[in-house]
């Protein structure tokens, strides 16, 4: 029996669904029931009737699944799968920021801990952040956290004045406008798609053809007929793009844009998670109750 076959067998025995983020290892994506971005996977977690959710992603994603599905078992196969962006703000820091801006609407990117979500009014993902902010009454002050590049992109798209937390994704932030210009010079005529967390996306929007969430990038990959596309995001997504559209060459702006946290989970980890019931993600009831309100508003948007 192969490792993949053992995982599939154990998954059925545990009545489990396997969710994988677009940045996961190729072999993990290939075995997952659903692959997508945070919003898509949050919805799939809620729609699934399986009693166990195995989340091949990072900790905040597994926490989100648990908050939205409190009666089900949620497993994160490797506890080292954290997130540098989520670690850039704590609930204590957010509470202090809120005191400086009483009455402000707090919009928290899904890349945050459960404790931070519990202090927010609404959560968002890169795919619906613009829509979420546009729904805030025009007379309300907005605190947007924690990604300053996504926040700046949303601010430019909506024209809304927002206070931005100074945080970023270390992998996306290092993708700079000069990297984009170099890639354009080396690959003339190739369209450029970029994730809004990228430093190049917000600082050089005029030279990016499309600023898209990871699922938006996947849809673009399915539809494009361009012979080559330049991609500014974590390179894990290229595997899915190439499978969906083998006739187009998808070239990363930076082949070194690799998130170590997203690569923590292996097939062996998934097998052991199912076999040994590790590692269960739990969120304190009061924290989950508060965070659920902000998350449900995000999912409904």
N, C-alpha and C positions, 0 to 999 in steps of 0.2 A: 504494500500500500504506500503510495506517495504521500508526502507531507500535505499536499493540496487535498488529496482524497481523505486523509485523516481529519483535516479541518472541516471539510464539508460534512463528514459523518458526525463529528462532534457537534457541529452547528445544528444539525437536525435533532440530535439527541437532547440538546439543551433548549430546543425551540428558540433559537437565536437568530437575529438579523445582524449582518456585518455591514457597517457603514464606513466608508473611506473617503477622506478628503482628497481633492485634486492633486495635492502636493505629496501624497504618500508614495512609497516605493512602487514601481511598476507591478511587481508580483502581488502586492497587497491590493492594488486597484483591480487587477485582473480577477481576483477571487471574491471581491466584495459584491454584496447584493445591490448596493447603490453607491455611486461615486458622484461627488459634487462639492459645491461650496457650503458654507456654514448655514445659510438660509435653507437651501434645498435639503440638506441633511437633517436640519431641525424639523422640517415638515415631514420628511420620511420617517423619522423617529416617532412622530405623533401618529402617523397613518398606519404604521406597522402593527400587526396584531400579535407579534412574537413577544414572549415573556422576558427575553433577555436581549439587550442591545449591546453589541460589542462595537466600540467606537475606535476605529483606526484613524486617529487624528491627534489632537493635543488636549491637555486637561480641561481647558475652558469649554471645549466642545462637548466633552463627556459630561461636565457639570451641567451644561445647558440641556442636554438630553435627559438628565436625571430630574432637573427642575420641571421640565415639561411632561415628564412621565414618572411621577413620584412613586408609583406602586410597582414599577418594573425594575429589574436588576440592570444596572449599567456597568459595563466592564471597560476599563482602559488597560490595554495589554501591557503597557510599560509606563510606570509612574514618572520616568525621566522625561516624558513627552510634555514639556512645558511650553511657554511662549514668552519671548522677550518683550513683546509689545504689551501683553497682559500684565507683565510684572512692572510696567512703567508707572502704574498708579495703584494706590491702595485705597481701601474704603475710608480710612482715616484722612488721607489727603483729599479725597473727594468731599468728605463732610466739611473740611476746613474751607475748601473752594466754594462750596455752596453757601457758607456763612458770609463770604465776601460778596455774594450775589444773591441776596434773598429774593425768592420768587422766580428765579430763573428756571427754565425748562432744561433738564439734564438729558442729553442724548448720548448714550453710551454705545460705542461700537461693540459688537458681539465679542471681540477679542479682549475680554476683560474677565476678571474672576467673578464668582458668584456673589461675593461680598460687595463688589463694586456695582454689579447689576442691581443689587437690592437697594442701592442709594439712587438709582436712576429713575427717570420718568418713563423713558422708552429706550429700547435697544434698536440697533440697526445693523445691517451688513453693508458691504460695499455695493451690493446690487440694489439696495433700496434706501440708502442714506439720503439721497437727494429728495426722494418722495417723502420720507419721514420728516425732514427739516421743513419742507414746503407745507406740511400739515400743521406746523406750530403756528399759533396765532401771531400775526405780524407785530403786535405790541408786546410780545414776551421776549425777554432776554434768553439767550441760548448758551449753554455750556456744552461744548462738544469734546469728547474724549475717547480714547487717549491718543489717537493717531493724528498728528498735526498735518501730515500730507493729505490724508483723506479729508480732514476737516477743511483744509484750504481749497481742495478741489470742490467740495460741496459749497463752500462759501462763494466761489467764483460762478458755479452753476446756478445757484439760487439767488445770489445777490443779497443774502441775509447777513447781517452783522452777527458774528459769533465769537465767543471767547474759546480759544483752542488750547487744550492741554499740550504741553511740549513733550510728546512721546512719539516713538516711531518703531517700526519693525526693522531690526538691524539688517536684515537681508534686503528688504525693499529700499530702505533709505540709502543704501550704498550705490544704487543705480542712479547715476547723475546725468544731467543734460549732456555733458561731454561724452559719456558713454553712448548715448543715443546718436549724437552727431557722428561719432566714429563709425557706428554700425551703419548709419545711412550712407556714409561715404563708401564703405566697403561693400554695401549691398544696394546699389542705386535702383530706385524704382520699387523696392519692396515696401509694402505698407507696414506701419508700426502700430502694434496694440500694446497698451500698458495698463497695469493695475494702478488704481488711484493711490495706493500706499507708496508707490515709487517716487523718489525724489525727482526723477526726470519727468514724471507725468504732470505734476503741478507746476514745476518751474519752466517747463518747455512745452506747454500744451499745444502751441501752434505747430509744433513739429511732430506731434503724435496724431495719428489718423483716428484712433478710437481709444478712449479710456474706458476700460471694462472690468467688471468683476470677473472672478475666475470662471463662473458659469457663462458669463457673457462672452468670454474668450472662447470657450468651448463651442458655443453657438456660432460664433464668427468662423471658427475653424471648420465647422461642418458646411457652412454656406459659401466660403470664399473659393474663388477659382484662380486666385493669384498663384503663380509658380513658387513664390517664397513669401513668407511673412516673418517680420521681426517681432519678437515677443519679450516684453519687459515684465517679468515676474519670476517667482521661484520656478526652477526648471522642471520640477516634478510634473507639471501640467502638460509638458510636451509629449509625454507618453500617450496620454488620452487623445491629444490633438492628432498625433500621427496615426493612431488607430482609426480615428473617425474620417481622416482625409489623407490617405497615403500619397495622393498625387501632388500635394503641396509640401514644400520644405519649410519647417518651422524652426527658425534660428533664434536662439536666445541672445538678448543684448549682452548678457554676461553669463557664460557657461558656469561660472563659479557662484551663481546666485542659488545657493543650496541652504535650506533651513535644517540645521542639525536636529532640532526637535521633531520635525516632520519625518525624519528618517530613522527615528528611534525604534519604531515598531517594525518587527520582522514577522515572517510567517510562523517562526518558532514561538514568538511571543503570543501570537493569536491562538495557536494550538494550546499552549500552556494556560492561557487565560480561560479558555473553554474547559480544559480538563481539570484545572485547579481552582476555578472560580476566582481568578485574580485579574485585575485588582478592582474591587468594588468601589464605585464612586458614591459618596454620600454627601448630602448638603443639609445643614441644620434646617429644621422645619421653618423657623421664623425667617431665616435668610431666603429660603426657597420661596416662601409665600410672597415676600416683597419682590424678589427678582422675577417671579412668574408673571406678575402684572406687566412689567416692562417687556418681557420676552413675548408675551401673547399679543401685545400691541405691535411688536415687530412682525410677527408671523402673519397677523391679520392685515398688515399694510399692503 
